Amino acid sequence: MIEVYTTYDPMEANLVKAKLADEEIAFNVTGDFDIALSMETFNTQMGRIALKRPIKFFVAEKDVELAKVAIHTDKSSFLEDDLDY
């Protein structure tokens, strides 16, 4: 397995998981934790220190390029300005 992405943000990690799953790319994650628990913990000094660990994503060598494209491609249309005012 080869590392393709690292983040310290659990919300970003969930987004990366969704992108890889959408492309049906098998991956492993290290340093991941439960976001509900982390939000409670984050409000303490010790929690802020503990949450400074990286969340790393690994994929098979054959999927490295596809995974990098999937992670860095934004398919959302949320910010498109197609609303009628």
One Martini backbone bead per residue (centre of mass of N, CA, C, O) as a GRO file, in nm:
protein
   85
    1MET     BB    1   0.099   0.035   0.019
    2ILE     BB    2   0.020   0.381  -0.063
    3GLU     BB    3   0.056   0.702   0.002
    4VAL     BB    4  -0.191   0.979  -0.090
    5TYR     BB    5  -0.292   1.106   0.201
    6THR     BB    6  -0.301   1.398   0.429
    7THR     BB    7  -0.464   1.478   0.747
    8TYR     BB    8  -0.612   1.672   1.037
    9ASP     BB    9  -0.912   1.654   0.925
   10PRO     BB   10  -1.200   1.477   0.981
   11MET     BB   11  -1.381   1.598   0.758
   12GLU     BB   12  -1.185   1.555   0.523
   13ALA     BB   13  -1.162   1.250   0.560
   14ASN     BB   14  -1.459   1.189   0.489
   15LEU     BB   15  -1.440   1.299   0.202
   16VAL     BB   16  -1.221   1.108   0.099
   17LYS     BB   17  -1.374   0.848   0.150
   18ALA     BB   18  -1.608   0.913  -0.045
   19LYS     BB   19  -1.441   0.942  -0.303
   20LEU     BB   20  -1.318   0.656  -0.301
   21ALA     BB   21  -1.588   0.502  -0.291
   22ASP     BB   22  -1.710   0.617  -0.557
   23GLU     BB   23  -1.451   0.477  -0.718
   24GLU     BB   24  -1.383   0.197  -0.592
   25ILE     BB   25  -1.141   0.237  -0.382
   26ALA     BB   26  -0.916   0.080  -0.210
   27PHE     BB   27  -0.858   0.144   0.149
   28ASN     BB   28  -0.648   0.284   0.404
   29VAL     BB   29  -0.653   0.392   0.754
   30THR     BB   30  -0.478   0.625   0.964
   31GLY     BB   31  -0.576   0.804   1.255
   32ASP     BB   32  -0.859   0.744   1.298
   33PHE     BB   33  -1.178   0.880   1.426
   34ASP     BB   34  -1.439   0.973   1.616
   35ILE     BB   35  -1.613   1.261   1.566
   36ALA     BB   36  -1.790   1.280   1.820
   37LEU     BB   37  -1.564   1.247   2.021
   38SER     BB   38  -1.375   1.475   1.914
   39MET     BB   39  -1.562   1.720   1.970
   40GLU     BB   40  -1.556   1.690   2.276
   41THR     BB   41  -1.243   1.683   2.312
   42PHE     BB   42  -1.157   1.955   2.165
   43ASN     BB   43  -1.247   2.143   2.424
   44THR     BB   44  -0.973   2.048   2.524
   45GLN     BB   45  -0.644   2.068   2.565
   46MET     BB   46  -0.577   1.766   2.535
   47GLY     BB   47  -0.746   1.722   2.277
   48ARG     BB   48  -0.587   1.912   2.087
   49ILE     BB   49  -0.329   1.749   2.107
   50ALA     BB   50  -0.439   1.464   2.020
   51LEU     BB   51  -0.554   1.580   1.725
   52LYS     BB   52  -0.248   1.613   1.584
   53ARG     BB   53  -0.294   1.372   1.412
   54PRO     BB   54  -0.263   1.193   1.136
   55ILE     BB   55  -0.448   1.122   0.838
   56LYS     BB   56  -0.404   0.828   0.644
   57PHE     BB   57  -0.384   0.727   0.297
   58PHE     BB   58  -0.417   0.403   0.136
   59VAL     BB   59  -0.309   0.236  -0.167
   60ALA     BB   60  -0.271   0.071  -0.428
   61GLU     BB   61  -0.043   0.105  -0.674
   62LYS     BB   62  -0.262   0.091  -0.914
   63ASP     BB   63  -0.441   0.347  -0.761
   64VAL     BB   64  -0.290   0.617  -0.725
   65GLU     BB   65  -0.380   0.806  -0.959
   66LEU     BB   66  -0.687   0.775  -0.919
   67ALA     BB   67  -0.692   0.877  -0.627
   68LYS     BB   68  -0.577   1.161  -0.674
   69VAL     BB   69  -0.802   1.253  -0.860
   70ALA     BB   70  -1.043   1.202  -0.670
   71ILE     BB   71  -0.949   1.387  -0.434
   72HIS     BB   72  -0.901   1.656  -0.641
   73THR     BB   73  -1.208   1.630  -0.716
   74ASP     BB   74  -1.491   1.842  -0.776
   75LYS     BB   75  -1.845   1.741  -0.793
   76SER     BB   76  -1.977   1.974  -0.686
   77SER     BB   77  -2.276   2.211  -0.707
   78PHE     BB   78  -2.309   2.406  -0.461
   79LEU     BB   79  -2.146   2.675  -0.589
   80GLU     BB   80  -2.334   2.718  -0.801
   81ASP     BB   81  -2.491   2.993  -0.995
   82ASP     BB   82  -2.834   2.878  -1.061
   83LEU     BB   83  -3.011   3.087  -0.932
   84ASP     BB   84  -3.312   3.244  -0.887
   85TYR     BB   85  -3.393   3.600  -0.805
   0.00000   0.00000   0.00000
